Amino acid sequence: MSEDGTRAVSVIAFIGSVFSPWYAWSGRRDPENHVCINVATYGPGGRFAMTDRGRAALRQSAERFTVGPSSLHWRGDRLVIDLDERGAAPLFGRLRGRITLTPQALTHVELPLTPDGAHVWRPFAPSCTIAVDLDAPGWRWQGHGYFDANFGTRALEADFAQWSWGRFPLRQGTTCFYDAIRRDGSVIGAAVHVDGRGHAEPIPAPPAAALPRSLWAVRRTTRADSGHRPRQDLPMLDAPFYCRSAVETRIHGEVTTGVHEALDLTRFRQPWMKPMLALRVPRRAGWDFQAGS
C-alpha cells in the first residue's frame, strides 16, 4: 500500500492455482500444470491479471520462481518481482514493471488452519517496505507491505465455509488476525503480533467487528477495540466470493489502516461460479522461454 493510502498492489504466486476454474476442472491432480503469478493494482488506472499457465511455463530454484514472462527472485535481502502480464477483461492492457519488497525481519511462525495440518499459514515477513515501479502513469511509489504464504493439500472449499484475514501495521510491528469457520462448524480466531525483529507472539484479540457487506454481498468482519467502528478506506478486489480492501480500525488504542480480505467458500463451491471465473482467468497451457511467448 502506498504511503498516502491511495494506491495498492497485490501479487500472489500459485503452484496449483486454487481459485482457477481450470485447476478445479482438471481434478486438482497436477498442481504444477496450473501455475500463475496473479497481479492486481488498486487505485487510478488499476488492472487485474490472472492467467492459468501450464507446466511448460514453470521454472523454479531455491532463489527464483518463474511463471512464463513473470518471476520472483531474491536479491540479497530483497524480494524482486518482475512482471509482464496482460490485464483481464474488461480492463485490458499490460501490467509490466518491477516491485521490490524488503522485509524488516523474517519469522518462523507456522499456523495450522486445520487440526490435521492440511492447511497452513506462514507469515514470513508481516512488516516490509515496498517500492513499486510499473510502466503506467502514477505507478511509481513507495509504501508498506507484507509477505506471507498459504500451503494446503486439500481444496480450500473442502474444509472452510468462510474466513476473514487482516494485516495491520502498528508503531511497534504488525498485527495479523485470522478468523475462519470450518465446514464442520469449528472456528479459528487467531491474533498474532510480530515486532520489528521478527519475534511473534499470540495476543488477545479485540472484539469481532462487522464491516458492511461487499458489493457482491460477501459477509465481512474484522477486529477492533470495543466501541470503535472499522471502515473501508480503499476498495480493492470485489468478486462474487472474495473481497479485498484497505480497512481502518483501532487495535489496543492505536488507529491503523491495513489490508483486509474476506472469502465466502460456500459460495465458491457453487457450480455456476467456475464458468464466471473462466472469463477473468484465461488458460494458456503452452510456453516457450526462448520465444518469450
VENBEL-V541991 format. One record per residue. N is the residue number from 1. SS is DSSP state (~ for helix, > for strand, _ for the rest). PHI is phi in radians with two decimals (NA if undefined). PSI is psi as a letter, one per 30 degrees, with the letter a starting at -180 (* if undefined). Layout:
n/ss/phi/psi
N/SS/PHI/PSI
N/SS/PHI/PSI
//
This chain:
n/ss/phi/psi
1/_/NA/k
2/>/-1.21/l
3/_/-1.05/e
4/_/-1.55/f
5/_/1.33/g
6/_/-1.69/f
7/_/-2.41/l
8/>/-2.70/l
9/>/-2.54/k
10/>/-2.33/k
11/>/-2.32/k
12/>/-2.21/k
13/>/-1.75/k
14/>/-2.03/k
15/>/-2.00/j
16/_/1.42/i
17/_/-1.34/j
18/_/-1.10/f
19/_/-1.75/g
20/_/-1.52/k
21/~/-1.13/f
22/~/-1.16/e
23/~/-1.16/e
24/~/-1.11/e
25/~/-1.14/f
26/_/-1.33/f
27/_/1.52/g
28/_/0.99/h
29/_/-1.51/f
30/_/-2.38/i
31/~/-1.06/e
32/~/-1.26/f
33/~/-1.66/g
34/_/-2.44/i
35/>/-2.07/l
36/>/-2.87/k
37/>/-2.03/j
38/>/-1.51/k
39/>/-2.32/k
40/>/-2.45/k
41/>/-2.03/k
42/>/-2.20/k
43/_/2.17/a
44/_/-0.99/k
45/_/1.35/g
46/_/-1.13/k
47/_/-2.34/l
48/>/-2.38/k
49/>/-2.42/k
50/_/-2.68/j
51/_/-1.82/k
52/>/-1.38/j
53/>/-2.00/l
54/_/-1.51/l
55/~/-0.98/e
56/~/-1.06/f
57/~/-1.54/f
58/>/-1.70/k
59/>/-2.40/k
60/>/-2.60/k
61/_/-2.55/a
62/_/-1.11/f
63/_/-1.91/f
64/>/-2.47/k
65/>/-2.25/j
66/>/-2.14/k
67/>/-2.27/j
68/_/1.01/b
69/_/-1.47/f
70/>/-2.13/l
71/>/-2.72/l
72/>/-2.14/k
73/>/-2.63/k
74/>/-1.48/k
75/>/-2.17/j
76/_/1.17/b
77/_/-1.67/g
78/>/-2.04/k
79/>/-1.71/j
80/>/-1.81/k
81/>/-2.03/j
82/>/-1.78/k
83/>/-2.10/k
84/>/-2.67/i
85/>/-2.08/l
86/>/-1.89/k
87/_/-1.11/k
88/_/-1.48/l
89/_/-1.07/k
90/_/-1.66/f
91/_/-1.77/i
92/_/-1.20/l
93/_/2.42/l
94/>/-1.44/k
95/>/-2.03/j
96/>/-2.42/k
97/>/2.58/a
98/>/-2.32/k
99/>/-2.17/k
100/>/-2.08/k
101/>/-1.96/k
102/>/-2.03/j
103/>/-1.16/k
104/_/-1.24/e
105/_/-2.87/l
106/_/-1.81/k
107/_/-1.94/l
108/_/-2.04/g
109/_/-1.28/k
110/_/-2.42/k
111/>/-2.02/j
112/>/-1.15/k
113/_/-1.75/f
114/_/-2.32/l
115/_/-1.01/e
116/_/-1.58/g
117/_/1.28/g
118/_/-1.20/f
119/>/-2.29/k
120/>/-2.38/k
121/>/-1.89/k
122/>/-2.19/j
123/>/-1.44/i
124/>/-1.05/e
125/>/-2.57/i
126/>/-1.17/f
127/>/-2.08/j
128/>/-2.47/l
129/>/-1.77/l
130/>/-2.31/k
131/>/-2.13/k
132/>/-1.92/k
133/>/-2.45/i
134/>/-1.87/l
135/_/-1.45/i
136/_/-2.81/k
137/_/-1.02/k
138/_/1.46/g
139/_/-1.87/h
140/>/-2.18/j
141/>/-2.74/l
142/>/-2.16/l
143/>/-3.06/a
144/>/-1.99/l
145/>/-2.65/a
146/>/-2.66/l
147/>/-2.45/j
148/>/-2.46/l
149/>/-2.67/l
150/>/-2.14/k
151/>/-2.17/k
152/>/-2.73/l
153/_/-1.95/g
154/_/-2.34/l
155/_/-1.08/k
156/~/-1.00/e
157/~/-1.24/f
158/~/-1.29/f
159/~/-2.08/f
160/>/-2.18/k
161/>/-1.63/e
162/>/-2.86/l
163/>/-2.69/l
164/>/-2.26/k
165/>/-2.40/k
166/>/-2.59/k
167/>/-2.23/k
168/>/-2.23/j
169/>/-1.29/k
170/>/-2.22/l
171/_/-1.06/e
172/_/-2.08/i
173/>/1.86/a
174/>/-2.46/k
175/>/-2.02/k
176/>/-2.12/k
177/>/-2.10/k
178/>/-2.26/j
179/>/-2.12/k
180/>/-2.56/l
181/>/-2.02/j
182/>/-1.37/l
183/_/-1.18/f
184/_/-1.50/g
185/_/1.64/f
186/_/-1.28/l
187/>/-2.24/l
188/>/-2.05/k
189/>/-2.46/i
190/>/-1.70/k
191/>/-2.33/k
192/>/-2.25/k
193/>/-1.96/k
194/>/-2.10/k
195/_/-1.44/a
196/_/-1.16/f
197/_/-1.70/g
198/_/1.58/g
199/_/-1.37/k
200/>/-2.00/k
201/>/-2.66/k
202/>/-1.15/k
203/_/-2.29/l
204/_/-1.10/k
205/_/-1.42/k
206/_/-1.05/l
207/_/-1.05/l
208/>/-1.12/k
209/>/-2.38/k
210/>/-1.40/k
211/>/-1.89/l
212/_/-1.02/k
213/_/-1.07/l
214/_/-1.24/l
215/_/-1.06/f
216/_/-1.66/g
217/_/1.14/g
218/_/-1.29/k
219/_/-1.22/k
220/>/-2.30/k
221/>/-2.41/l
222/>/-2.46/a
223/>/-2.15/k
224/_/-2.75/l
225/_/-0.99/k
226/_/-0.96/k
227/_/1.57/f
228/_/-1.65/k
229/_/-1.84/j
230/_/-1.19/l
231/>/-2.53/l
232/>/-1.41/k
233/>/-1.69/e
234/>/-2.47/j
235/>/-1.24/k
236/>/-2.11/c
237/>/-1.66/k
238/>/-2.28/j
239/_/-2.08/l
240/_/-1.03/f
241/_/-2.17/g
242/>/-2.58/k
243/>/-2.42/k
244/>/-2.17/k
245/>/-2.75/l
246/>/-1.54/k
247/>/-2.20/k
248/>/-1.67/k
249/>/-2.53/a
250/>/-2.23/k
251/>/-2.12/j
252/_/0.85/h
253/_/1.57/f
254/>/-1.91/k
255/>/-1.42/k
256/>/-2.58/l
257/>/-2.08/k
258/>/-2.47/a
259/>/-1.63/k
260/>/-2.21/k
261/>/-2.29/k
262/>/-2.30/k
263/>/-2.34/k
264/>/-1.85/j
265/~/-1.45/f
266/~/-1.13/e
267/~/-1.19/e
268/~/-1.07/f
269/_/-1.22/f
270/_/-1.16/k
271/~/-1.11/f
272/~/-1.27/f
273/~/-1.25/e
274/~/-1.10/e
275/~/-1.07/e
276/~/-1.10/e
277/~/-1.14/e
278/~/-1.04/f
279/_/-1.23/f
280/_/-1.81/f
281/_/-2.14/i
282/_/-1.23/l
283/>/-1.88/k
284/>/-2.36/j
285/_/-1.31/e
286/_/-1.67/l
287/_/-2.83/k
288/_/-2.15/j
289/_/-1.17/e
290/_/-1.20/e
291/_/-1.41/f
292/_/1.25/h
293/_/-2.79/*
//
